[in-house]
Amino acid sequence: ESWVRFRPQRNWTFSLANTYLNAEMETSEGTFRASNDLNYFLKAGLQYDNLAIGSFSLFYIQRPGTFFTSVIGSNWNINAMAYEPIFAGTWNNEQFRTYRSLNLAVSKVLVFDRHNFVCFLNLANVLNTNNQQYRSYNEDYRQFSYETFSKRVFYFGVVWSMLHE
């Protein structure tokens, strides 16, 4: 992993990180690429801090989709009374689409007498990207759909602390 952070101006901070992960799995059939084998995992952040107005940050993540083993058919299992999948001949032979997420965070500290309030607002996956997480199959494995990670998520709150004398 490599990481760099710098402050181009007093209130601004920029960070950039990248991870390379060569992950493998071993089976009785040999060594194969693991599902989380990543050529890159890019993380970039931009933050503005100002005591008078608060803190604002944008954070971006991008990485290749994870690998998975595709299902090419099914057989009826009379003992289980259900279909069982037939997997492709090679482990992790397919890959989901690239994962991308842009997140926004805003916070402000308010001080009143002996009370501190930290107000915050977060918006995850601002662009509402459909990031594929796994495949979901029907009962005979002939049809599938992609399940996704959380879409846009908005949350906010306040943390209140009382100062003791």
C-alpha positions in Angstrom: 0.0 0.0 0.0 1.2 3.5 -0.7 -0.3 6.6 0.8 0.4 10.3 0.5 -1.2 13.3 2.4 -0.5 16.9 1.9 -1.9 20.3 2.8 -1.9 22.6 -0.3 -3.3 25.4 1.9 -3.9 25.9 5.6 -7.5 24.6 5.8 -7.3 22.0 3.0 -6.0 18.4 3.3 -5.7 16.0 0.4 -4.9 12.3 0.7 -4.4 9.6 -1.9 -3.8 5.9 -1.2 -3.6 2.8 -3.4 -3.4 -0.9 -2.4 -2.3 -3.8 -4.5 -3.5 -7.2 -3.2 -2.3 -10.4 -4.8 -4.6 -12.9 -3.1 -4.7 -16.6 -4.0 -6.5 -19.6 -2.7 -5.4 -23.2 -2.6 -7.6 -26.2 -3.3 -6.9 -29.9 -4.0 -7.1 -28.9 -7.7 -4.4 -26.2 -7.5 -3.9 -22.6 -6.8 -6.4 -20.0 -8.0 -7.0 -16.3 -7.8 -9.0 -15.4 -4.7 -12.2 -13.4 -4.9 -10.5 -10.4 -3.3 -7.5 -10.3 -5.7 -7.1 -6.6 -6.5 -4.9 -4.9 -9.0 -5.7 -1.6 -7.3 -7.8 -0.2 -4.5 -7.8 3.6 -4.8 -8.9 5.9 -2.0 -8.9 9.6 -2.4 -10.0 12.3 0.1 -10.4 16.0 0.2 -11.1 17.8 3.5 -11.7 21.5 4.4 -11.5 22.4 8.1 -12.6 25.8 9.4 -13.5 26.3 13.1 -16.0 29.0 12.2 -18.1 27.1 9.7 -17.2 23.4 10.3 -15.5 20.5 8.5 -16.4 19.2 5.0 -14.9 16.2 3.4 -15.3 14.2 0.2 -14.0 10.6 0.0 -13.8 8.5 -3.1 -13.2 4.7 -3.3 -12.7 2.7 -6.5 -11.5 -0.9 -6.9 -12.1 -3.7 -9.4 -15.2 -5.9 -8.7 -14.6 -9.1 -6.8 -14.2 -12.4 -8.6 -16.7 -15.2 -8.3 -17.2 -18.7 -9.7 -20.1 -18.7 -12.2 -22.8 -21.3 -12.3 -23.3 -22.9 -15.7 -26.3 -25.2 -14.9 -27.8 -27.4 -12.3 -28.8 -31.0 -11.6 -31.8 -32.3 -9.6 -30.7 -33.9 -6.4 -33.3 -36.5 -5.5 -32.1 -36.9 -1.9 -32.2 -33.2 -1.2 -35.3 -32.7 -3.3 -33.6 -29.5 -4.7 -31.5 -28.4 -7.6 -27.7 -28.3 -7.0 -25.5 -25.9 -9.0 -22.9 -26.9 -11.5 -20.0 -24.5 -11.3 -17.7 -23.4 -14.1 -14.5 -25.5 -14.3 -12.2 -22.7 -12.9 -12.5 -21.0 -9.6 -13.3 -17.2 -9.7 -13.6 -17.2 -13.4 -15.8 -14.1 -13.6 -15.7 -10.6 -12.1 -18.3 -8.1 -10.9 -18.2 -4.5 -12.3 -15.9 -1.9 -10.8 -16.9 -0.7 -7.4 -17.2 3.1 -7.0 -18.4 5.2 -4.1 -18.3 8.9 -3.4 -19.1 10.0 0.2 -19.7 13.4 1.8 -19.3 14.3 5.4 -20.1 17.6 7.2 -19.6 18.4 10.8 -19.7 21.4 13.1 -18.8 21.8 16.8 -21.0 24.2 18.8 -20.1 25.3 22.3 -22.7 26.8 24.6 -21.7 27.6 28.2 -20.9 24.1 29.6 -22.4 22.2 26.7 -20.7 20.9 23.5 -22.6 19.7 20.5 -21.1 18.0 17.6 -23.5 18.1 14.7 -22.9 15.8 11.7 -24.3 14.9 8.4 -23.1 12.0 6.1 -24.1 11.1 2.7 -22.7 7.7 1.5 -22.7 6.7 -2.1 -23.6 10.2 -3.3 -23.8 9.1 -6.9 -26.2 6.2 -6.0 -24.0 3.7 -7.8 -25.2 0.1 -8.3 -22.2 -1.7 -6.9 -22.6 -5.4 -7.4 -22.1 -7.6 -4.3 -23.2 -11.1 -5.4 -25.4 -13.0 -7.7 -28.8 -14.3 -6.6 -30.2 -17.3 -8.5 -33.7 -18.8 -8.9 -34.4 -22.3 -7.6 -33.0 -24.2 -10.7 -30.1 -21.8 -11.3 -31.3 -20.8 -14.8 -31.8 -17.2 -14.0 -29.9 -14.8 -11.8 -29.9 -11.2 -10.8 -27.2 -9.0 -9.1 -27.7 -8.0 -5.5 -25.9 -4.7 -4.8 -24.3 -3.0 -1.8 -26.2 -0.1 -0.2 -27.3 2.6 -2.5 -27.3 6.2 -1.3 -27.5 6.4 2.5 -28.2 9.7 4.4 -27.8 10.0 8.1 -27.3 12.8 10.5 -27.1 13.4 14.3 -25.9 15.3 17.2 -23.6 14.3 20.0 -24.2 16.3 23.2 -21.6 16.4 26.0 -21.8 18.3 29.3 -18.7 19.7 30.8 -18.2 19.1 34.5 -16.6 21.7 36.8 
